[in-house]
């Protein structure tokens, strides 16, 4: 029977980490189903959903110790088969925003979404430097699901009000 697992891995960034992890999973016959990977603060992190058999999972657990010996932290978590996850009626919501960086942007945006029972499916944030001034610029890209019974216009209205209040450049996609 197929098992679904999520592997989290983090460690000092270097070339070849994705190759090491994908080779480890491929060698035992596991299949990478979904993944997110990024360099942050000099560390490389992987979050990947994979499928395998119970026997393959034993080998994966053993092989992960080799990566841990190289200085990586790893953890495995059981997951559900993505094709069988129940889905309610929902509307997609995509938000892009930029602003001068300051504390509280993420917290206020996600709190507003939570008040409407909006489920965040993916979110990426980044602080970069403005080209001429070098001022810190914050960017957020978010994909979410709004329950069908919630008026999406109301959600957008509240996020727009928050953007005006916090001086955020906001775009709905």
C-alpha positions, 0 to 999 in steps of 0.5 A: 500500500502506498504511503504519503510522507512529508520530508522537511530538511534544512541545513547550510546551503551548498550546491547538490542538496536537491540532487542528494535528496532526490537521489536518496528517494529515487534510489529506493523507488519513492516518488516526489509528488510535490515540493517547495525548496528555497535558500533563506539566510544562508540555509537551504530548506526542502519541504517535499511530499513523496509516496513510497511503500512501507519497506521503502520508508524504512530504507529512507529513514536509514538513508536520512541519517547520512544527510544528518551526519552531513549537518542537515536537520530532517524530519518525516511526517505522515500525510494524506493521499492528495487525490483523496483530500476532501475539498469543499466549494471554494473560490481562488484568491491570489494576492500580490503586495509590496511595501516598504518593509515594516513589522506586522504586514504578514500578521495583519493580512493573514488575520484578516483572511482568518476572520473570513475562514480563508485557507492559505494554500501557499505564501511566499515573502521576501525582503529585497533592497530598492534599486536606487535608495537601498531601502528594504522592500517587502513582497508577499505572494499568496494563494488561498481558498475562500469558502463559497459561502463567504462573499469574496468581494467582502474579503477583497474589500477588507484586504484593500482597506488594510492595504490603504491603511498600511500603505501597501501596493496591492494586486488581486490576480 
